[in-house]
Amino acid sequence: MSITANDKQYIANTYARFPVELVSGKGAILKDSEGKEYIDLGAGIAVNIFGVADDEWLAAVTNQLSSLTHTSNLYFTEPCSTLAKMLCERTGMKKAFFGNSGAEANECAIKVARRYAFDKYGDESHSTIITLKNSFHGRTIATLTATGQDGYHTHFGPFVEGFVYAEANNAESVRKLAEENNCVAIMMELVQGEGGVCKLDKEFVDEVKKIAEEKDMLIIIDEVQTGNGRTGTLYTFQQYDLMPDIVTTAKGIGGGLPIGVAMLGEKVENVLIPGSHGTTFGGNPVCCAGACNILSRIDDELLSEVRAKSAYIFEEFEGAKGVKSVSGLGLMIGIETEKDAKEIVNACLQKGVLVLTAKTKIRLLPPLNIGWDELKKAVAILKEIIAE
């Protein structure tokens, strides 16, 4: 049986896959089972930030595979402790908890915030978390509830209590909810990815900071998709004059292996104690070794290159035929088009370019180190299809 036939017979029908069987790749070029090549502008949804089969990452992972593949969190391991140190030193955060995905990182953030409030007030009276409409925080029951989109709040109920939803870029909406509820935290993506690649205004974030200080709320920043160099700085909060209490990330930091991180700031660094949270695979030595390699290479030179490529893409598409608007930050870009986005994705597929969607927009999340020639070729194809 073919890959497709096996998939349809034996894998849960949760994905509307494109009719492509990907089998190999190098960098930003992927190859299917028929030998056709594609320029990848999706990077596994912001995961393969150095592309596929990156030599340095492969060496780090392979070296770790040959020494220690897994142990439980009952013991100390070097890759886990090194990665935590690197993250804290580069972000100003104090502690890290490692899980396996962005949803798990966000679950950890929710638990930390509520445990912080319980320790402070002695009960569960201050447990409500504000999130933003149009947000996306994961597919577990709690993170689905945290997601500020009504379409996700069906079929899987009852959903958990303790979440309220503010309008993005509307500080008065946040203030009203903070005054009406005993809120422990506000949780935000600084660029809403699944919600349409919508960037939060700096003025809004500044007001949220003030409200959080007044109401003694924690600030949780979800950097699952925006983090790890994607928007032109190591983490997007570093562009907002902001020091969050909790930062979550995943996707790109693993370079292709599953890892999620909840970074804890000074207010909450000692909230978790033995037995209060845990995971079997979190901090896995192989995943952490790969992440250490990824993080060590997100330097000023790479980030400057990300910003330059971002400027090029914005310049190419702003005002281009068939384009209504361009949004986003760094190499996390949304393009609103006159044509249906799904039609454009399928046409790109035929011409050897892989792009994504977000709501009604085309979404671009290319490898951060995509070559200029590959990027320009893919942009030219996409522009042509949009303009047709």
Rosetta blueprint (number, residue, H / E / L):
1 M L
2 S L
3 I H
4 T H
5 A H
6 N H
7 D H
8 K H
9 Q H
10 Y H
11 I L
12 A L
13 N L
14 T L
15 Y L
16 A L
17 R L
18 F L
19 P L
20 V L
21 E L
22 L E
23 V E
24 S E
25 G E
26 K E
27 G E
28 A L
29 I E
30 L E
31 K E
32 D E
33 S L
34 E L
35 G L
36 K L
37 E E
38 Y E
39 I E
40 D E
41 L L
42 G L
43 A H
44 G H
45 I H
46 A H
47 V L
48 N L
49 I L
50 F L
51 G L
52 V E
53 A L
54 D L
55 D H
56 E H
57 W H
58 L H
59 A H
60 A H
61 V H
62 T H
63 N H
64 Q H
65 L H
66 S L
67 S L
68 L L
69 T L
70 H L
71 T L
72 S L
73 N L
74 L L
75 Y L
76 F L
77 T L
78 E H
79 P H
80 C H
81 S H
82 T H
83 L H
84 A H
85 K H
86 M H
87 L H
88 C H
89 E H
90 R H
91 T H
92 G L
93 M L
94 K L
95 K E
96 A E
97 F E
98 F E
99 G E
100 N L
101 S L
102 G H
103 A H
104 E H
105 A H
106 N H
107 E H
108 C H
109 A H
110 I H
111 K H
112 V H
113 A H
114 R H
115 R H
116 Y H
117 A H
118 F H
119 D H
120 K H
121 Y H
122 G L
123 D L
124 E L
125 S L
126 H L
127 S L
128 T E
129 I E
130 I E
131 T E
132 L E
133 K E
134 N L
135 S L
136 F L
137 H L
138 G L
139 R L
140 T L
141 I H
142 A H
143 T H
144 L H
145 T H
146 A H
147 T L
148 G E
149 Q L
150 D H
151 G H
152 Y H
153 H L
154 T L
155 H L
156 F L
157 G L
158 P L
159 F L
160 V L
161 E L
162 G L
163 F E
164 V E
165 Y E
166 A E
167 E L
168 A L
169 N L
170 N L
171 A H
172 E H
173 S H
174 V H
175 R H
176 K H
177 L H
178 A H
179 E H
180 E H
181 N L
182 N L
183 C E
184 V E
185 A E
186 I E
187 M E
188 M E
189 E L
190 L L
191 V E
192 Q E
193 G L
194 E L
195 G L
196 G L
197 V L
198 C E
199 K E
200 L L
201 D L
202 K H
203 E H
204 F H
205 V H
206 D H
207 E H
208 V H
209 K H
210 K H
211 I H
212 A H
213 E H
214 E H
215 K H
216 D L
217 M L
218 L E
219 I E
220 I E
221 I E
222 D E
223 E E
224 V L
225 Q L
226 T L
227 G L
228 N L
229 G L
230 R L
231 T L
232 G L
233 T L
234 L L
235 Y L
236 T H
237 F H
238 Q H
239 Q H
240 Y L
241 D L
242 L L
243 M L
244 P L
245 D L
246 I E
247 V E
248 T E
249 T E
250 A L
251 K H
252 G H
253 I H
254 G H
255 G L
256 G L
257 L L
258 P L
259 I L
260 G E
261 V E
262 A E
263 M E
264 L E
265 G L
266 E H
267 K H
268 V H
269 E L
270 N L
271 V L
272 L L
273 I L
274 P L
275 G L
276 S L
277 H L
278 G L
279 T L
280 T L
281 F L
282 G L
283 G L
284 N L
285 P H
286 V H
287 C H
288 C H
289 A H
290 G H
291 A H
292 C H
293 N H
294 I H
295 L H
296 S H
297 R H
298 I L
299 D L
300 D H
301 E H
302 L H
303 L H
304 S H
305 E H
306 V H
307 R H
308 A H
309 K H
310 S H
311 A H
312 Y H
313 I H
314 F H
315 E H
316 E H
317 F H
318 E L
319 G L
320 A L
321 K L
322 G L
323 V E
324 K E
325 S E
326 V E
327 S E
328 G E
329 L E
330 G L
331 L L
332 M E
333 I E
334 G E
335 I E
336 E E
337 T E
338 E L
339 K L
340 D L
341 A H
342 K H
343 E H
344 I H
345 V H
346 N H
347 A H
348 C H
349 L H
350 Q H
351 K L
352 G L
353 V E
354 L E
355 V L
356 L E
357 T E
358 A E
359 K L
360 T L
361 K E
362 I E
363 R E
364 L E
365 L L
366 P L
367 P L
368 L L
369 N L
370 I L
371 G L
372 W H
373 D H
374 E H
375 L H
376 K H
377 K H
378 A H
379 V H
380 A H
381 I H
382 L H
383 K H
384 E H
385 I H
386 I H
387 A H
388 E L
